[in-house]
């Protein structure tokens, strides 16, 4: 008889009782995923900081910053919906082993080119596309993998704890990355990121998961994709959640591509200061993730969604016009808090609403909305920064987010009733 997830979880728990806020860490497999991600994501944020600084150093162009992000997420826009079919057909651990290994190889390539002093802007564009191709599979596979690691009742806690890892790394990674770039250049940051993927790969190998059962009666890939999209289109709350993520990903969230401009030209705080800006955003995001892990199940999730969207628009407007580093950091902390609150609650609601047989396909729509529309927004805000200046472009993004909030309340009133 096939073993169940609770049997696997109970067989490998630690000897002490985890606090309720950390209850997902009672699962052996989730602990491995959690701590492996903690190390790997610190490296990822180091690379993000170093890469943004490298692009702006090589080109001096705000549009070039947007172009790198555009190409990085373009494959997500084009491919992630179909990747959901793959996620439903194959073992998710095997897919994540493939994606994490690929990320490590690409980071190593960046490190070698930078260390040799031969890296050019076009190299970064090519590597951005390759990273995007891997991301198109990694994002839906990673989101669907939570259902393999914890029980349904612990999904909110697991997603919140994973967000805390992501955003804890966002605090530490950029700060370390900024110091490394200022002292030694970009190559060491890329190399350390490549090494950091060994942690998550080791965690995946050590997991004890039930045998994967291939879905029966599957049809063509296109047919399965259409089945998932029909389900999404016929479920108004799900459709509303995904649509709102798409709007914010295209008009609000990509403002981060202009952070090098603020760090160097507006606030005058250099590479170390840019790391501090990203870290401040990470502090707010980590606070959101931890608060959701502790009391997230007690909050009315629909109201929390609306509040987080309003907070994001206000904080982004403040950041756009700030010329004081401390004010900018405080505004970014609120932006991080609001962004992660919105995304973690949205992710949890989708996970709870969708049937397991369609999980990969529906979650691929979520990752498509989150990562696929980001490149369009990155190009738009990069172009706006070139034409209007970064402060005006970011202020317009804040105004667009406020407009999305009002339109969302009218178009998808069901959001207020989701619990």
Secondary structure, 3 states (H helix, E strand, C coil): CCCCHHHHHHHCCCCCCCCHHHHHHHCHHHHHHHHHHHHHHHHHHHHHHHHHHHHHHHHCCHHHHHHHHHHHHHHHHHHHHHHHHHHHHCCHHHHHHHHHHHHHHHHHHHHHHHHCCCCCHHHHHHHHHHHHHHHHHHHHHHHHHHHHHCCHHHHHHHHHHHHHHHHHHHHHHHHHHHHHHHHHCCHHHHHHHHHHHHHHHHHHHHCCCCCCCCCCCCCCHHHHHHHHHHHHHHCHHHHHHHHHHHHHHHHCHHHHHHHHHHHHHHCCCHHHHHHHHHHHHHHHHHHHHHHHHHHHHHCCHHHHHHHHHHHHHHHHHHHHHCCCHHHHHHHHHHHHHHHHHHHHHHHHHHHHHCCHHHHHHHHHHHHHHHHHCHHHHHHHHHHHHHHHCHHHHHHHHHHHHHHHHHHHHHHCHHHHHCC
